[in-house]
Amino acid sequence: MKTIALFLLACAPFGAGAADLANGQRLFALRCASCHAVGPSARAGFGPQLNALNGRRAGSTPDFRYSPAMAKSGIVWNDKTLAAFLDSPGGLVPGTKMRFWGMSDAKQVGDLLAYLRSIPAAPAR
């Protein structure tokens, strides 16, 4: 976790340009898309949709049934909280429904977070 946080702090002055968006998109497709959706038609499935995730309060999308632990966590998603969650979902939110072994490679986490930051909110339906 410290390695990921240090990586994100080191990349912060350079913004998303320091990360590889194409690799982040590839990682999303490989590791996240089986449960989560992004884009204009994104809806909750096995997991919540992840459009405009940064700045969103955890457990707040109305179309997904979150665990009580996530709904009560008080977390607001940003690079720091997302990196901690990706490293160990159950470590950050004990009792979460997310079943993910974790991602601790700092470069991959940075690329994935850059990709997630690039996804705007879906248009209103």
Secondary structure, 3 states (H helix, E strand, C coil): CHHHHHHHHHHHHHHHHHCCHHHHHHHHHHHCCCCCCCCCCCCCCCCCCCCCCCCCECCCCCCCCCCHHHHCCCCECCHHHHHHHHHCHHHHCCCCCCCCCCCCCHHHHHHHHHHHHCCCCCCCC
